[in-house]
Amino acid sequence: MEYNNNNRGAIFKNDRKEKDTHPDYRGKINVDGVDKEISLWVKQSKDGKSFFSASISEPYVKAEGTPPKPIADELPSMDLPF
């Protein structure tokens, strides 16, 4: 019997958070058979109660076929004396 992952997901603490704007938790969910990414931030209401703010987005796909950046683009420009 195959596991049905429809309308389910998992969220983990974001161990790559470097800025306050980065989510506190990230994960993947399936909504009606479509895979999505979910991001959660822990926030506080005006009366001090903690809550989650959530965002759901399309999964990140690394661009294929993107040519590597030429090394010359990474070097500082120099004026040569001749």
C-alpha angles and dihedrals in degrees: 000000000000119000113249108226094177113134093002136106149156132241127199136187109270104244090181096061109135103156135040088245092060114094120261091219133023136184150137128268136179117225116189091334095314120113115230138170121240128202125192131195123194108228138168126233122227089265092053100257116142119233141163122252110202139200127187120199144165113279115270112254119193110230112251123214094024104150117235116260111260113251090234089065090060096050123085115250117252133198109224118213098233 
